[in-house]
Amino acid sequence: MKLLSGRSDRDCLRFSRGSGARHSPGGADGRSDGLGQLKLGRTEPAQNRAETLLAPRKHRHRVHDDRSGTSPVRSVRLRWLGDSALACLRHVEAAVRRRHGRNPHSDTPYFRKIAGADLDDAEGAQSDFLALWRNAIASARDSKMPGIVFDQEFYNNYAEYDIGELSRESGKKPAEVVSKFEALGARMADIASQEYPDSVLWFLWTGLTHAGYKTYDGVSYYPSPTYIAIGLLDEIAQKRLRLRVLTGGEGSLGYCHDTLDDFRSAIGKRDSDMKSTLEKYSGILETAGTMTLWSDRRANQVCKTASAPTIEDLEPYLDLLFESYRYNWIWASGDGGYLAFAPGVAPRFDAVIRRSKARSWTTPSTR
């Protein structure tokens, strides 16, 4: 289904189990050495794109199945996210419409038959997705990983972030589209609970800070994928499932900040924007952090207005990130000169990350 559509990138993640800070979801710690994968789409060489997941601060309160010490780093693959899906969304929508609203990799018989995200499963695409979701959860369980990373970016048609666009494509009212997506999220929660009751579901973004993204007939709507997250969270809360959910921050924090003060302000704003949602889903939902890195100004094609010239100058940003969130993921982009698994490139970045991590694991949080 269009929720997770094909793309020709391969991505790598590194997850380092650690943890401990604020907004703890009652035991949603890294219970193993890595994360399971939910990977759809075609691939290209791994050095092209990468993301690094880091959980910096040690738990102040251990749980019964926590292991002592630092777990070995293990790699899992994840699809590339590109630019921030929500922060740049309107620009993306305009560009997509100029290119006929489609991802060229979606021009296949499988995707051409789908209209309106297959909300009624008329083409079986939703069933296909749920089968992949079940397999990913089961794989994480069997591999003794803490859970999976989930990217709900609409690669095939970004215009469908607009609930009105989906309404037009599906012939349903916006409220019906919302209901269908919430029902999908609820099914995802039930499947995850059946396969792996204590798993962690790491959404790289949820859109929960974008309540007024679109308005129709006086009603404000989130971006359409947000209702999947809402349906999943509501199902967990209503049935008191043991699942835990992380919201990754791609659309609220984003990857880029001009100054350290700007980054601190963005974290504070996100705290404020998420306060009521975190209270509503207390013990279930936790905020995770994100940012990107670059080697030097010449390589930095991602955050061109940022004041930090080099990876070494980004170390205070990493300190702030790790001190602020228990779980973090770093977009390691070739557009910043960061090839996370390239021997000639990675060690410089690794050294900075390692120093910052070491401080964050031993220094009490200042927030």
N, C-alpha and C positions, 0 to 999 in steps of 0.2 A: 504494500500500500504506500501511498505517497508520504506517509508519516516518516518513514526511513527509506529513502529512495537510493538507487544505485549511484555510485560516484567512482571515479577512476583514481582515487588516492588510497595509499596504505598509510596507516598511522600506527605509531607505537606509543605505549604508555609505560611509565614506570611508577609503581606504587610502593612507597616505603612506609611500612606500618610503624606508627608512633602514637601520637595523639595527646589530647587532653585539654581542652580549654573551655570556652563558654558554649552555651546552647547545646549541652550534651544531650543526646536523645536517649538517655537511659540505657546504655549498653551497646550503642551502635559503634563499637570500636572495630579496629582492624583485627580480625580474628585469625588472619592467615598472612601469607607472604605476598598476596596480590589480589587483583580483582578479576572476576570472570568477565567474559566479553560478550557483547551483543553486536556483531559485526555483519553489516549487509553491504553489498556493492562490490565492484571490481577494485583491483589493487595495482599499485605501482611501487617502485623500490622504496624500502622503509626509510631511507635517509631523507626523503623529500619532506616529510611532515612528521611532527611528533608532539605529543603532550606528555608532561611529567606530572604525576600525581604524588603529592607529598602530604603526610600527616605528621605535623611537627612536634607537638608538645605531649609529654608523657601524661598518662591518666593520673589524676590526683586520687581517684577512687578506682581500684581495680575491680574487674568482674571475674567470675569464677573461671572463665576459660581464657583469660588473657595470658599471654606468654611473656616472660621476662626478656629483656634485652632487645636488640634491634634485629628485626627480621631481614633475611637476604632480600635484595631487590629482585623482583621478577617482572618480566615484560608481558603485557597483553596488548592486543591491537585494538585501535579505536578509529573510527572514521574522522577525517579532518573536519574542523568546524568552520574554517574560514573566518571572516570578520564577525564581530559580535552580532548575533542574530537579531537582537532587539534594538540595541543602541543604534545600529546603522540600518534598521529595518526599512524605513521609508526610502532611503537611498537605494537599498537593494531592490525594493519593489519597483522603483522607477526604472532601474537598469534591467530588471527581469522583463518588465513590460516592453521595453524597447527591443528586447530580444525574443519577443513573442511569448514571454511568460514561462519559458520552459528551460529546463536543464537539458542540454543536448544528449546526455546519457540516458535520458528518460524516453528517447524516441525508439522504443522497442514495442513489439506487440503486447508484451505483458503490461507495460505501463499505459500504453495507448487505450487499452480497454477500460481503464479506471476513470470514473467521473466522480468529482466531489469527495475524494478520499475513501470511496467505497464504504460509506457510513452504514449501509444496510448489508454489507458483505455480499452484494449481488454478484460480484466477479470472483469472490473467494479470496481477495487480497487481504482482507482483515483476518480471515482464518489463517492465511499463510503467515502473517505477521505474528499472530498469537502463538502459532506453533514455534516460530523462531524464538519468541520471548520465553516460552516454556523450556525450550532446549538450552537457552543461555542460562536460565536460572538453575536448571538441573546440572549443567556443566560446572557452574560455580560451586554448587553443593558437593558434587563428586570430587572436585579438585580441592576441596576444603579451603576455598577462598571466601572472603567475607560477603561478597555479593557481585553485582555487575555495574558497569557504567552504561548509562543510557543517553543517547543523543536524539532528541525529538525534532531536530531541524528539518524543515520541509524542503529538502534539496531539489526536488523535481519541480516545485512551483511555489516560490516564496509568496506569491500573491495570495495564497490560501491562508496565510496568517490572518488575513482579514475575514472575519466571520461572514461578512456580506458576500464575499467572493465564493465561499463555500456554499452559502445559501443559494446563490444564483446557479452554481454548478450542480447542486444536488436537488434543486427544486424544493428545498425545505426552508421553513422560517428559521431565522437566527436562533431562536430559543430551542427549536428541534435539533439544530446542529450541536448546540451546547449539550443538550441531553444525550445525544449519541456519543459525543466524545467523553462525557463523564461516565457513561455506561462502559465504554471501552477501558477507561482507567480503572473502573471497579473490577472488571474482568482480569485486568493485568495484576491487580492486587491479590485477587483470589487465586490466580495461577501461581504467583510467587509464593503465597502462603502455603499452597498445597505442596509445592516442590521443595521449598526451603524456608520454613517458617521464621527463622531468625536472620534472614538475609538483609543486606543493606543495598538499597537502590539509589545509585548516585546519578541524578539528573544533572547534566552539565548546565542546563538552565530550565526554569519552570515558567518564567514570565509573571510570577506572582506579585511583582512590584509594578506591573503595568495594567492596572485595573481599568483605566480609561483609554485604552489603545484605540478603539473605534466606538462610535455611537450611532445607533440606528433607532429611529422612532423614540428618541429620548432615553434609550437604554444604553448604558456603557458596557462594553465588552472587553475582555482580555484578548490577547492573541489566541487564536483558536487552539494551539497545542496546550495552552495553559489548562484548559478544561480537562485534558487527560490527567494532568497532575492532580487537579482538584478532585476528580472522580476517584483516583487512586487513594489520595489522602483521606477522603471522606469514608471510603470503604474500610480502610485500616482503622480509623477512629470508631466507626459504628460497630464493627465486628470485633474490636479490640484485638486485632492481629498483632503479632510480635514484630512485624516488618519495621524497618527504619528507613527514612528517606533523607537524602542530602540534596540541597539545591545549590548548584555549582557557581552561580554568579556571573555567567557569561553575559547575560542581558542586563544586569544591574550594576555590578562592578565594572564589567568590561575588562579588556586587556591593557588599556593604555591610560596613563595619567601624566600630565605635563610636569608636575612637581610632587614631592612627597606630601606636601600639605594638601594638594588636590586629592591624592590617594586616600589620605586620612579622612578628608571630608566625604569622599565617596563611600567609605566604609561606614561613617557615621550616618549618612543619609540612608544607606541600605538598612542599617540597624533600625532606624526610625520607621522606614517604609515596611519592614518585615515584622515589626513588633507585634501587632495584633494577630498576624498569621501564625507566628511562632507560638503565641499564647493559645490560639485555637487548636493547634496541632502539637501541643506540648507533649514531649516524650516520644514523638514520632518524627518530626521534621527538624533538621539542623541546617544552618547555612554553612557552605563551604566557600573557599576563596579561590581567586584566579588572577593571573597576570601573564604577561609575555616578557621575554628577554631578548636582548640583541647584543652583538659583540662590540660594535662601534657605530658611530654616526653614519658612515658610508653604507654599512650593511642594513641599517635600520630603515626598512621600507614600510613598516607597520605603524609605528608611533612617531611620526616625523616631527611633531611639535614638542616632544618630550625633552626636558632639560638635561636628563642624565645621558652623558655621551657614551658610556661603555658599560659592559656587564658588571665591572667592579663598582661603578657608581650606582648600580641598581641594588647593591647589597642591602642598604637601608630599607628599600622597598620590600625586599624579601623578608627582612626582620619584621616589618610591620605586618605583612601578610601572615607569617607564621605565628606571630603573637596574637593575631586577631581571630584566626580560625583553626579549628582542630584538623580539618582536612582541606587540602589545597591541590589544585592542578595548574600546571604551567603550560601554556601553549608554546611549544618549541617549534618555531617556524623558520623555514629557510629564508623567508623574507626579513628575518632578523639576524641571519647568519648563524642560527642555532640548530645544528643537526645533532640531536641528542645521542645518537648512537654512532656517530662518525669519529673514529679514534683521533683524527687530526684536529677536531673541533671541540668535542665534548669535554675534555679534561678542564679547560679553562672555565667553562660554565659550572661543571661539577664542583670545582674547588670553591666557588663563590656560594653555591647552594649548600655545600657541606658546612662551611663556616657559619652561615646564617642558621641552618638547622641546629647545629650544636649549641648556639647561643639560645635559641628559642626553646630548646628542650630543657635547659638548665636555669633560665632566667624567668622569674615570676612575671606574669602578664602585667603590662602597664595599663591595660584597658579595663 
